[in-house]
């Protein structure tokens, strides 16, 4: 009798414990990822081969930004059900979150091989292919996604960008003009029409489209940036300066805007203001080599040789494979001290790092002014062309 009572008591305790354990349905209904993970940990401990539990926990990890744990769990779901396309798709999305584009592409391709009819697989693979600069493949996938359906705004813009990347400018223009009929005031459409004209070598038309974009949205930074670049290419330096200044009112913490405006000040021969902009760029991004090189070049023009040398050496230490800083440092050695040895050593390093614009070293309007007299010697030419 005692044994029967003990067994019944044990069974009741076990039943109560099982009843208290979270169910898969309750875990799925939980909105808080942290609580959901705790519930799923309990379920997985009791049922270590329950694929759905791993998938739900992976989703919860992904919602928390814990992508490695998410991928580990999605991988477990794949091992448990290797023919389920959506497990590969889910893992691909986590890889996309991590910007691991090649792995995402591989998973999306596997998902498509298992299920050719789910259109979102093609859409996301197209997005990944854009990141990998596989524009023709992206065009094909966007078209598969669109088969039998009308494109929405974002897909039309993405397809147009893919056409631009693949140098299919006429198709890009046709896609953008089709969008213009549906959405005549779409800001991104005007931006990409401008980008298209800029790439085709039509700066005036590019500026016109960029202007239409900013006239419709005065905070649309990409159009100001491209319009400023176009103005700079056209030699309209004051207009470029104004656009870069607008960009800095929109985002005063973007180092690239200060660096770009500094380059405009350089072309305007206002090297003091150029230095001030490079100072700010370096302050915002002290590990970026380019503004050190640019500030070093500005200091050269101000004949501040010590500061120029320090900046150029810093640029080289941050990006040893970039050739321009070596050329500029060679110029510092020649201009400040007529030091042939270090001039030639740095030019040799520039060439070893794929500097090939030799004509610029003889052109007074480019870098020839830094090597005046020495660039007329046979020794200099031997360094260049050996």
Secondary structure by P-SEA (a helix, b strand, c coil): caaaaaaaaaaaaaaaaaaacccaaaaaacccaaaaaaaaaaaaaaccccaaaaaaaaaaaaaacaaaaaaaaaaaaaaaccccaaaaaaaaaaaaaacccaaaaaaaaaaaaaccccaaaaaaaaaaaaaacaaaaaaaaaaaaaccccccaaaaaaaaaaaaaacaaaaaaaaaaaaaaaccccaaaaaaaaaaaaaaccaaaaaaaaaaaaaacccaaaaaaaaaaaaaaacaaaaaaaaaaaaaaaccccaaaaaaaaaaaaaacaaaaaaaaaaaaaaaccccaaaaaaaaaaaaaacaaaaaaaaaaaaaaacccccaaaaaaaaaaaaccccaaaaaaaaaaaaaaccccccccccccccccccccccccaaaaaaacc
